[in-house]
Amino acid sequence: MQKNNISYLLTDVKHPSRKKASAFAPTKRRFELAGIGAGRKRESSLRFAAIMIMLVLISCGMAAWEIKENAMGTVLEAYKNFLSAADSAKRYDTEAMGKSLAKAGAGIETIGAYSGILSIIPTFKEMPSIISALKDFNVTAFSVAREAETLKRDAFSLVWNDGDKLISQLENIRSQLRSMTDSFSRIRNGVSSFGLGIFGNDSANYLSLHSEMSDTADLLDGAINLLKGESNLVIFFMNDSEMRATGGFIGSYATVKIRDGEIKDMSVNDIYYPDKFLTEKVVPPTPMMGLTTDWEARDANWFIDFPTSASKVIGFLEKSPVYKDEGITFNGAIAMNHKVVTDILKITGPIELPDYGVVLDQTNFLSEVQKEVSRDSTLRGGERKNILKSLLPEVISRIQKMSVLDKEELVRAANQRLDNKDIQLYFTDKRLENFASKSSWAGEVYQTPASEYGDYLAVSVSNIGGEKTDAYIRQKVTLKSAISASGAISDKLSVKRIHEGDQAKEVFYRAKNQAYIKTLVPRGAKLTGTAGETIKTVVAAINYEKNGYATDGDVKLYEEGIESGKTVFGKWLTVLAGSDKELTMEYEYSGSRFPADGKFRFVYEKQSGVNSMFAYSVQAPPGYVFKETGTSMYEYESTNLPARLIVDLTLQRL
C-alpha cells in the first residue's frame, strides 16, 4: 500500500517540461535584465523541488505511520504471546510455552523489516531499539524455557548427585531472567515514547509480568543461597486423621542436610524423640492442658497460620539437645499430609516393606500407617517403630528412576497439592518466603488491609484426645451474614460434624471424636450467642508460675482472644461414632463502615487436610442489591474449596 501511495503522488506531479508546451505558453513577452530570467528559473526549480520533497515526505510519512501502526500492533501481539508463555510456565506446560514464544518470535521478525524506515522519522526513532529489545527478550525466553525444562527433568537427580551442576543451572537461569527484565524495561521505555503509556491498556499485565520476573529472580537468589554452603530443612509428615491446626498431628518428621547443592543426609524421626530431651518448660495453650503438661514440638502447630506454627516447631527442635548440641538450625520447613504420599505411590506403584510385612500402595497407605502408629502409641518417650523411616529411602529410589513423563506427572501433582494446601512451605529466607506467600503456598492467614470493607472466616479443628477419628469425619461449615444500613455485619456460623467411624474395624477409628474448634473472625467482633457446644472444663495439672514455666507470646495473645491479628472464638465439640453434632455461634462486627464505592470482600481460609463443605450467604443492607446478582442476596456453596476463597461483591443503591 505504501508503494502505491508514493507512486501515485510521483505520477500526478510531473515536471513542467514534460507537459504540453501550450500549457505554459506566455501570452506576452517581457523585457528582462540579463541573469534575472535564469535566477527566476532556478528559484522556480527550487520551489518545485521543495514541493516535490514535501509531497514525497508526506507520502513517506503516511506510509511510515501505517508501518508504525502495524509495527506497534505486532509489538503488542508479541507482548501478549509473552504473557501467554508466562501463564503456560506457571502451569508447567512447556509445550504451550514454546508455541507462544515461537509466535512472538515470528512477529518480531516481521516488524524487523520496518525498523530502517521508521528510524529516519524522529517520532519513531525508538522503534529499532524496541525491536532489538524484543529480539533479545525472545531469544533469552527461549533459552530460559529450555533450561527450565532441563531443570524440571533433572533437578531431583542433581540434588542427590551433582549439586555443583544444579547451582550452575540456577545461576544461569537467574542471569537470563535479569537480562529479560532489562529487555522488558527497554521495551516499556520505547513504547512509552509513542505516548501509549505502558503497552496501552495492558499496563497492569505488563507490570504483573515484570514483577513476576523480578520475583522469580529473587527466588533463585534465595534458592542458590540455600543450596550453597550448608543448610538444613525439616519436613513435617502431618497425620490428617488426627487433625491439628496446620493439617494434622506431626507424628514423624524428616531432617534434610544440604551442602553445596546436594542432599548429604536425610533422616526420619519420631516427633517424641527430640521432645524427650527438652529442658525448657513452656506453658501449653489451655485446651492442650488436659493432654499434656508441657508445650513441645509435637503440639506446637497450634496456629492455623503455617509460618507461625512452623517457626514454633522449629524453635523447639533447635532447643532440643538432639540438634542444639550439634549446632544445627533449620532454614525452613515443608509440611505435607498423606495425600502427597498417596500421589507418589500412584506413580511409583506398590512398595514392599519386608520388615513390616506389608506392601504399601495408594489404596492402603493411610490405613497401614495408622495401624503401625497406633500399635506403638503406648511407647511414649522412646523412639517408636517408624514405618516412614523404611518407606522414604524406597520412595526416593523410585523417584530417581522415574521416566521423564512420570516426573512431569509428579511435578503436576505436587503443584496441585501446593495449591490445595496439602503441602505448605516456610522459609527463614525472606526471598523464598515471599515467593511462597505470593504463590499462596505459605499457608498464611489473610491480613485484611485497613481500607478494605468486608468479612473474614477461618475454621480450625484440633483433635485433642480423639484418636484417629478425623479420617471418618465429614464436615459442613455454613455462614449466614447480613449487612446493616450502617455497615455493621451480623454473622451466624454453624459447624456440623458427622462421625462415620462406627462401621470401621479399627478401635482408633470408632473412638469419640473430640475436637476443639477455633474460629478466626474480624478483629473486634463480639460473640453474642452459642449453641450445641460440648461443655468441657480444662484445669492445669500444675502451677506453671511456681514451676518456672515460660509463656509464649502468641499463646498469651491467643488466651486473650487474638490469633494472627484476628479475634478468635474457641469451643469444644465431641461427636460419638455413628452420630453427628452441630455447633453454632453468632457474632457481630461493626469495626468498619459502609464504603462509598460499595466494594465488599469476603475471605474464607480453608484448613489443610479437612474435607469440608462450605456454604455462604450474605444479605445486602436495606435499599441495596449486589451488582453481581441483581438481587439483595448472594449465595455460594462448594465441596471443592480453594485454599483461600475470595468473594468480591459490589453493593448498588436501588
HELIX and SHEET records of a PDB file:
HELIX    1   1 GLN A    2  ASP A   12  1                                  11    
HELIX    2   2 PRO A   16  ARG A   18  5                                   3    
HELIX    3   3 ALA A   21  PHE A   24  5                                   4    
HELIX    4   4 ILE A   36  LYS A   90  1                                  55    
HELIX    5   5 THR A   94  GLY A  112  1                                  19    
HELIX    6   6 SER A  115  SER A  119  1                                   5    
HELIX    7   7 PRO A  122  PHE A  124  5                                   3    
HELIX    8   8 MET A  127  ASN A  161  1                                  35    
HELIX    9   9 GLY A  163  SER A  192  1                                  30    
HELIX   10  10 GLY A  200  ASP A  202  5                                   3    
HELIX   11  11 SER A  203  LEU A  227  1                                  25    
HELIX   12  12 TYR A  272  LYS A  276  1                                   5    
HELIX   13  13 THR A  286  GLY A  290  5                                   5    
HELIX   14  14 ALA A  297  ASP A  299  5                                   3    
HELIX   15  15 PHE A  306  LYS A  319  1                                  14    
HELIX   16  16 PRO A  321  LYS A  324  1                                   4    
HELIX   17  17 HIS A  338  THR A  348  1                                  11    
HELIX   18  18 PRO A  354  TYR A  356  5                                   3    
HELIX   19  19 PHE A  365  ARG A  375  1                                  11    
HELIX   20  20 ILE A  387  GLN A  400  1                                  14    
HELIX   21  21 VAL A  404  ASP A  419  1                                  16    
HELIX   22  22 LYS A  430  LYS A  438  1                                   9    
HELIX   23  23 THR A  469  TYR A  472  5                                   4    
HELIX   24  24 GLY A  501  GLN A  503  5                                   3    
HELIX   25  25 VAL A  507  ARG A  510  1                                   4    
HELIX   26  26 GLY A  553  GLU A  559  1                                   7    
SHEET    1   A 5 GLU A 262  ASP A 270  0                                        
SHEET    2   A 5 PHE A 249  ARG A 259 -1                                        
SHEET    3   A 5 GLU A 230  ASN A 239 -1                                        
SHEET    4   A 5 GLY A 332  ASN A 337  1                                        
SHEET    5   A 5 ILE A 423  PHE A 427 -1                                        
SHEET    1   B 2 ILE A 351  LEU A 353  0                                        
SHEET    2   B 2 VAL A 358  LEU A 360 -1                                        
SHEET    1   C 7 ILE A 562  GLU A 563  0                                        
SHEET    2   C 7 LYS A 566  VAL A 575 -1                                        
SHEET    3   C 7 ASN A 513  VAL A 521 -1                                        
SHEET    4   C 7 GLY A 454  ASN A 463 -1                                        
SHEET    5   C 7 LYS A 599  GLU A 605  1                                        
SHEET    6   C 7 ARG A 644  ARG A 653 -1                                        
SHEET    7   C 7 TYR A 624  PHE A 626 -1                                        
SHEET    1   D 6 LYS A 526  ALA A 531  0                                        
SHEET    2   D 6 ASP A 580  TYR A 589 -1                                        
SHEET    3   D 6 ILE A 489  HIS A 499 -1                                        
SHEET    4   D 6 ILE A 473  ILE A 483 -1                                        
SHEET    5   D 6 SER A 612  GLN A 619  1                                        
SHEET    6   D 6 MET A 633  SER A 638 -1                                        
END                                                                             
